[in-house]
C-alpha cells in the first residue's frame, strides 16, 4: 500500500499477491524484493497506474551479451539494437537510486556486472556506455535531491557506494582509441560531494554498508575507482613552450582526496586494506619541486585557513615511501640552506664576512657515542638544521665527507 500523492488520507494498493521480503527506499521510487518460487525483483513505477517492471539488469546482460558480440563482429564502428538496449537498461538502473539500492544487496554481484559491462562490445559501444553511465549517475543523484530522500539509513545511502564502482571506466590505453569517462569531472564531483554532504547518521549508515565489503572488494570497488579518477584529475602536460596544461577534471581532486581520506580511516580501523592500496600513481608522478611547493604552502598557511585550501601533502597516505623520502630530503636540504643563510654569517674585526653553513662537532673516538649525545644535547635547534661536519680530537684530518661517513659507520 502507498499513500496517494494527491490525497494523503487514501492509501492505494500498488502490489499484491507477492511475498515481500524487502522494500528499499531512495527518491520517488520503491523496490520490492519478493519470493515467488525464487527471488524476483520489481521496480514499482509510480509514473504509471499500478505498473510493475522487472528491473534485473544482470539477467538482461546475460541474454544481450551474445547479441552484442554478434553486432560487434559485423560492425565495430556503430552500436546495434542489442547494444542500445544494453545502454538503456544500464541507464534505467543508475537513474533510480532505489532500484540500485535493492538490486545489488550482494556487492560481488555488482562487481561481476561492472566487469562484464567493461568487457562487452566494441570500443564504440564502450564509449557510448561510459557517457550513458556518467549522465545516469548524475540524474540519479539529482533524483535523490529532488525527492528530499532521508539519507540516514543503509537502504538509502548504499547507492552512493555502488556509484563509486562505476567510476572505474578508463582503460589502460594511451592512444586516441581509449575509453574516456567523465572528462570534466562533473560526475565524480557529484558522487563525492553527495558522500561528503551526508549527515552524521548518514555517515554511520554508510560505514555499516562499507563493513560488509570483503578486503579485496573494498579496494577494488571503492578505493581503486577513486584513485583512477584522481589520476585523471591530476593529469597535466607541459607543451613545447613550457606552458602547463591541466585537466578540466582538476576541480574534482579535493573532494576525491577527501573521500579517500575517509575510506583510509575506515580501512585502518577495520583492517580492510594495506597502506600500499592507497598509494596514488598520479601523486608519485608529480615533480618533486611541485610537491615541495605544496608542502611549503601548507606549512605556511595558518591551521584555521587550511580548511578552505587544498594541499595534497595533507594526505600523505597517498604517497609511496620513496616519494615521502625524497620530499623529506628536499625539505631537510632547504632548511639547512635557510639556517646557514640566517645563522652562518660572522664578522671579523676587520669587517670581513665569513659563512659557516656547517654544524661542527669534535669528539674522541674512544667515547664517540657518549660525547655525541652530550654535544647534541647542548646544541641549539638551529645548529641541528645545518649540515654536519665531524672532527676527531687529536687528529689532523679535514672532513670532506669521509670523516663524517666514518663517524656514522
C-alpha positions in Angstrom: 0.0 0.0 0.0 1.1 3.5 -0.7 -0.3 6.9 0.4 -1.8 8.7 -2.6 0.3 11.8 -3.5 -2.8 14.0 -4.0 -4.9 12.7 -1.1 -2.8 11.5 1.8 -5.9 10.1 3.6 -6.4 7.4 0.9 -3.8 4.7 0.6 -3.6 2.9 -2.7 -2.8 -0.7 -3.3 0.1 -1.0 -5.8 1.3 -4.5 -5.4 -0.5 -7.7 -4.3 -0.1 -11.5 -4.3 3.6 -11.2 -3.6 5.6 -12.3 -0.5 7.6 -9.1 0.2 11.0 -9.5 1.8 12.5 -6.1 1.5 11.4 -2.6 0.5 14.3 -0.3 -0.5 13.8 3.5 -0.4 15.5 6.1 -2.5 13.9 9.1 -4.2 10.4 8.7 -5.6 10.6 5.0 -6.4 10.4 1.9 -4.2 11.7 -1.5 -5.0 10.1 -4.7 -3.7 12.1 -7.9 -3.3 9.6 -10.8 -3.3 9.7 -14.6 -3.1 7.7 -16.5 -5.6 9.4 -19.7 -6.3 12.7 -17.8 -6.5 13.9 -14.2 -5.7 12.3 -11.8 -8.1 12.9 -8.0 -8.2 10.3 -5.5 -9.1 10.6 -1.8 -9.8 7.4 0.0 -8.8 6.9 2.8 -11.3 4.7 5.5 -9.8 4.5 7.5 -13.0 2.0 5.0 -14.4 -1.0 3.4 -12.7 -0.1 0.3 -10.7 2.6 -0.8 -13.1 5.3 -3.2 -12.0 8.5 -3.6 -14.1 11.2 -6.3 -13.8 14.5 -4.5 -13.2 17.0 -7.2 -13.2 20.0 -5.9 -15.2 22.2 -9.0 -14.6 19.8 -11.3 -16.4 19.4 -8.8 -19.2 23.2 -8.6 -19.6 23.5 -12.4 -19.8 20.9 -12.5 -22.6 22.2 -9.5 -24.5 25.9 -10.3 -24.4 25.8 -12.9 -27.3 23.8 -10.5 -29.4 26.1 -7.6 -28.7 29.1 -9.7 -29.7 27.4 -10.6 -33.0 26.8 -7.0 -33.7 30.4 -6.1 -32.8 31.8 -8.7 -35.2 29.7 -7.3 -38.0 30.4 -3.6 -37.4 33.0 -2.2 -34.9 32.1 1.4 -35.6 28.4 1.5 -34.7 26.1 0.5 -31.9 23.4 -2.1 -32.8 20.0 -2.8 -31.4 21.2 -5.1 -28.7 23.9 -2.6 -27.7 21.4 0.2 -27.5 19.1 -1.9 -25.3 22.0 -2.7 -23.0 22.8 1.0 -22.7 19.1 1.8 -22.0 18.8 -0.9 -19.3 22.0 0.4 -17.6 20.6 3.9 -17.6 17.3 2.7 -16.0 19.2 1.1 -13.1 21.5 4.1 -12.4 18.9 6.8 -12.8 16.8 5.4 -9.9 18.8 5.0 -6.7 16.0 2.9 -5.2 16.5 0.3 -7.9 20.3 0.3 -7.5 19.9 0.1 -3.7 17.8 -3.1 -3.9 19.2 -4.9 -6.9 22.7 -5.3 -5.5 22.5 -6.4 -1.9 25.4 -8.6 -2.7 28.4 -6.5 -3.7 30.0 -9.5 -5.5 27.1 -9.4 -8.0 27.7 -5.7 -8.6 31.4 -6.2 -9.2 30.7 -9.0 -11.7 28.2 -6.9 -13.5 30.6 -3.9 -13.8 33.4 -6.2 -15.0 31.2 -7.7 -17.7 29.9 -4.3 -18.8 33.5 -3.1 -19.3 34.4 -6.1 -21.5 31.2 -6.2 -23.6 31.1 -4.9 -27.2 33.3 -2.7 -29.2 35.3 0.5 -28.4 32.4 2.5 -29.8 29.9 0.8 -27.6 32.1 1.3 -24.5 32.4 5.0 -25.2 28.6 5.3 -25.6 28.1 3.2 -22.4 30.6 5.4 -20.5 28.7 8.5 -21.5 25.4 6.9 -20.5 26.7 5.9 -17.1 28.1 9.3 -16.5 24.8 11.1 -17.3 22.7 8.5 -15.5 24.6 8.7 -12.2 24.2 12.5 -12.2 20.5 12.1 -12.9 20.2 9.6 -10.1 21.8 12.0 -7.6 19.6 14.8 -8.8 16.5 12.5 -8.2 17.7 12.0 -4.6 17.9 15.7 -4.1 14.5 16.4 -5.7 12.8 13.7 -3.6 14.5 15.1 -0.5 15.3 11.5 0.4 16.3 10.8 4.0 19.9 9.8 3.6 20.3 8.3 7.1 19.5 4.6 6.5 21.7 1.9 5.0 19.0 1.1 2.5 19.1 4.8 1.3 22.8 5.5 1.2 24.0 2.2 -0.3 23.7 3.5 -3.8 26.5 6.0 -3.2 29.0 3.2 -2.7 27.6 1.4 -5.8 28.1 4.6 -7.8 31.8 4.6 -6.8 32.3 1.2 -8.5 31.0 2.6 -11.8 33.6 5.4 -11.8 36.4 2.9 -12.8 35.7 3.1 -16.5 39.0 4.3 -18.1 41.0 1.7 -19.9 44.8 1.4 -19.9 45.3 2.6 -23.5 47.2 5.8 -24.1 46.2 6.4 -27.7 43.2 8.1 -29.2 41.1 4.9 -29.1 41.0 4.8 -25.2 37.7 5.0 -23.5 37.3 8.3 -21.8 34.9 8.6 -18.8 33.8 11.8 -17.1 36.4 14.1 -18.8 35.3 17.2 -17.0 34.9 15.5 -13.6 31.3 16.5 -13.1 30.0 13.0 -12.3 32.9 12.2 -10.0 32.5 15.6 -8.2 28.7 15.0 -7.7 29.2 11.5 -6.2 32.0 12.6 -3.8 30.1 15.7 -2.8 27.0 13.6 -2.1 29.0 11.4 0.2 30.7 14.3 2.0 27.3 16.1 2.4 25.8 13.2 4.3 24.5 14.0 7.8 26.1 12.3 10.8 23.6 9.5 10.8 24.1 9.0 7.1 27.9 8.6 7.6 27.2 5.9 10.2 24.8 4.2 7.8 27.4 4.3 5.0 30.0 2.8 7.4 27.7 -0.1 8.2 27.5 -0.7 4.4 31.2 -0.5 4.0 31.8 -3.0 6.7 30.1 -5.7 4.5 32.8 -5.4 1.9 35.5 -8.1 1.9 39.0 -6.7 1.8 39.7 -7.4 -1.9 36.4 -5.8 -2.9 36.8 -2.8 -0.6 39.9 -1.9 -2.5 38.6 -2.9 -6.0 35.2 -1.3 -5.7 35.8 1.8 -3.5 39.5 2.7 -3.4 40.7 1.8 -6.9 37.9 3.8 -8.8 38.7 6.9 -6.8 42.4 6.5 -7.4 41.6 6.2 -11.1 39.6 9.4 -11.1 42.3 11.1 -9.1 44.8 10.2 -11.7 42.6 11.7 -14.4 42.0 14.9 -12.4 45.7 15.5 -11.6 46.9 14.8 -15.2 49.0 17.6 -16.5 51.2 18.0 -19.6 53.8 20.7 -20.5 53.9 21.8 -24.1 57.0 22.8 -26.1 56.8 26.3 -24.8 56.9 25.2 -21.2 53.3 26.0 -20.5 51.4 23.7 -18.2 48.0 22.4 -19.2 45.9 20.8 -16.5 42.9 18.5 -17.0 39.4 20.0 -16.9 38.5 17.4 -14.2 41.1 19.0 -11.8 38.3 20.6 -9.7 37.2 17.2 -8.6 40.6 16.4 -7.0 39.9 18.0 -3.5 36.6 16.0 -3.0 38.2 12.8 -4.3 41.0 13.1 -1.8 38.5 13.9 1.0 36.6 10.7 0.3 39.8 8.7 0.1 40.9 10.1 3.4 37.6 8.9 4.9 38.0 5.4 3.4 41.6 5.3 4.7 40.4 5.9 8.2 37.8 3.1 7.9 40.4 0.8 6.4 42.8 1.4 9.3 40.1 0.8 11.9 38.7 -2.3 10.2 41.9 -3.6 8.6 40.2 -3.6 5.3 43.2 -2.6 3.2 47.0 -2.4 3.2 48.8 1.0 3.1 50.0 0.3 -0.4 46.4 0.0 -1.6 46.1 3.8 -1.2 49.3 4.8 -3.0 48.5 7.0 -5.9 50.4 6.7 -9.1 49.3 10.2 -10.0 50.7 11.7 -6.9 54.0 9.8 -7.2 54.4 11.2 -10.8 54.1 14.8 -9.7 57.5 16.5 -9.9 59.1 16.8 -6.5 59.5 20.6 -6.8 55.8 21.0 -7.2 55.1 18.7 -4.2 57.6 20.7 -2.1 55.8 23.9 -3.1 52.6 22.3 -2.0 54.2 21.3 1.3 55.7 24.7 1.8 52.4 26.5 1.3 50.7 24.1 3.6 53.1 24.7 6.4 53.0 28.4 6.0 49.1 28.6 6.0 47.5 29.1 9.4 45.6 26.0 10.5 42.3 27.9 10.7 42.7 28.7 7.0 43.7 25.3 5.8 40.1 24.1 5.6 39.5 26.5 2.7 42.5 25.4 0.8 43.6 22.1 -0.8 47.0 20.6 -0.1 48.0 17.2 -1.4 50.6 16.9 1.4 47.8 16.9 3.9 47.1 13.4 2.7 50.5 11.6 3.0 48.8 8.2 2.8 48.5 8.7 -0.9 52.3 8.9 -1.3 54.6 5.8 -1.6 57.5 5.7 0.8 60.0 6.7 -1.9 58.1 9.9 -2.6 57.9 10.7 1.1 61.7 10.1 1.5 62.6 12.3 -1.4 60.2 15.0 -0.2 61.7 15.0 3.3 65.2 15.1 1.9 64.4 18.2 -0.1 62.7 19.8 2.9 65.8 19.0 5.0 68.2 20.5 2.5 66.0 23.6 2.1 66.1 24.1 5.9 69.8 23.6 6.0 70.3 26.3 3.4 67.9 28.6 5.1 69.5 28.1 8.6 73.0 28.6 7.1 71.9 31.8 5.4 70.4 33.2 8.6 72.9 32.0 11.3 76.0 31.1 9.3 77.3 34.7 8.9 80.1 36.1 11.1 82.0 39.4 11.0 85.7 39.8 11.9 87.3 42.9 13.5 88.4 43.9 10.1 84.8 43.7 8.7 85.4 40.5 6.8 82.3 38.3 6.3 82.6 34.6 6.7 79.9 32.0 6.1 79.8 28.7 8.1 77.0 26.5 6.8 78.1 23.6 8.9 77.4 22.3 12.4 80.8 21.0 13.6 81.3 18.6 16.4 84.6 17.5 17.9 84.7 14.2 19.7 87.1 11.4 20.8 86.9 8.1 19.0 87.1 6.2 22.3 83.9 7.9 23.7 82.2 8.5 20.4 78.6 7.7 21.4 78.7 9.3 24.9 80.3 12.6 23.7 78.0 12.8 20.6 74.9 12.6 22.8 76.3 15.3 25.1 77.2 17.6 22.2 73.7 17.2 20.6 72.1 17.8 24.0 73.8 21.2 24.3 73.3 22.2 20.7 70.8 24.9 19.6 67.9 23.7 17.4 69.1 26.0 14.5 72.5 24.3 14.6 71.0 20.9 14.2 69.4 22.0 10.9 72.8 22.7 9.4 74.9 20.2 7.5 77.1 18.0 9.9 80.9 18.2 10.0 82.9 15.9 12.3 86.4 16.2 13.8 88.1 13.6 15.9 90.2 15.1 18.7 93.9 14.9 18.2 93.7 14.1 14.5 94.6 16.4 11.6 92.1 15.0 9.1 89.9 17.5 7.2 86.3 16.4 6.9 85.5 16.5 3.2 82.8 13.9 3.7 84.9 10.9 4.5 85.3 11.6 8.2 81.5 12.1 8.6 80.9 8.8 6.8 83.4 7.0 9.0 81.7 8.6 12.1 78.3 7.1 11.1 79.8 3.7 10.3 
